[in-house]
Amino acid sequence: MSKTSGDRAVRALPPRTFKYASRGPIRVARTESHALHRHLVGRTVWHYEALESTNDAAKEALGDELPEGLVIVADRQVAGRGRHGRSWASPPGGLYFSMVLRPKDAAHAALLGLLMGQPVVKALRHFGVLAQLKWPNDVVYQGRKIAGILSEGVHRHDVFYAIVGIGVNTNLDLERLPEDVRGRATSLRREVSLYVANEEFLDYTLDQADLVYSRYLNTPPEILLRDYRGLCATIGRRVRVTAGRERLEGRAYDLAPSGALIVVDDVGAKHEVLDGTVEHLS
Ligand code: BTN
C-alpha cells in the first residue's frame, strides 16, 4: 500500500547554492521529507519549487555524501532536458524528478533507464491510464507520449552513479507545450476524469521504483527484462529506428540481455539497436 505524503514530516533545509546554473550561481530553497517504509529509492526526497533541471541538480549535489536513492523533485524546470540533447518543456502542473542510483555495473545506466519506465507505467495504470512503454523509455498511451525518462551515467570520486530523470505529464496544461510536441502528447488530466495530485502520483511511483530497484540489486538483467517486455508496446511491431543519420526498418523482435532492441530487417538480418528514436509503423 502506498501512503500519502500528508503523513510525512517535511522540514525546510537551508537554501542550496547551485554553482553551475546557466546564469551564474543561484540559491534555491528546498524542503526534505523521508519515507521510511522504502528501502532506498525515495526514502529521502528533496523538493524545490523551481530548478533548471532535476538531473543537473542531482549531478551537482553528487560531490556531497548523498543517500543512495535520493529523489530530487521540482514543481517546474526552466531548462529541463530530454534525450538526444532535446529540451523537455516543464511548465507547472507536470511532475519532474530525478533519482540518484548506484548501478552494480557502469554499463547499467541505460538498463536502469529502461527498468524505471515500469514504475511510471504502473502508476499510470493504477490511476486509470492503460499506458505502455515504447522502447527505450517513452511512456505512451494510444500513441501519444505521456512521460519520458533520461538516464545519465556519472563518475564522482571513483563511484559510478546513474541519474534517472523522469518527466510525467500529470496535470499540466498541454497548451503550454511547444506546438511540435503538443499534437503527439497527452496527460493524466486529459485521460482520467478524477483529479490525481502530483504528490499522490509521485508517492505511488516511488513505492514502485523502490521495488524495481531492490529487485535490480538482486536479480540478473535478463530476468528483470521479462517484466519490461510485458509492458512494452514496441516488441512485435514493425518499426523505424533513427539514430543520427542511420535509419533501420524492420520488425522489433525482442530485447537483448543488455536491453538493446533486436530488429529483424526485411532481408532477415538481425540488428541490435542500443539507442535511437523509434517510430511504430504497425
Ligand atoms: C525524453 O523523453 O526525452 C526524456 C525526458 C526526461 C525529462 C525529465 S524531467 C526530470 C528530469 N530532469 C530533466 O532535465 N530531464 C528529466
Boltz pocket constraint, residues with backbone or C-beta under 6 A from the ligand:
constraints:
  - pocket:
      binder: B
      contacts: [[A, 52], [A, 53], [A, 54], [A, 55], [A, 56], [A, 77], [A, 79], [A, 80], [A, 81], [A, 82], [A, 83], [A, 84], [A, 86], [A, 88], [A, 95], [A, 96], [A, 97], [A, 98], [A, 137], [A, 138], [A, 147], [A, 148], [A, 149], [A, 150], [A, 165], [A, 166], [A, 167], [A, 168]]
      max_distance: 6.0
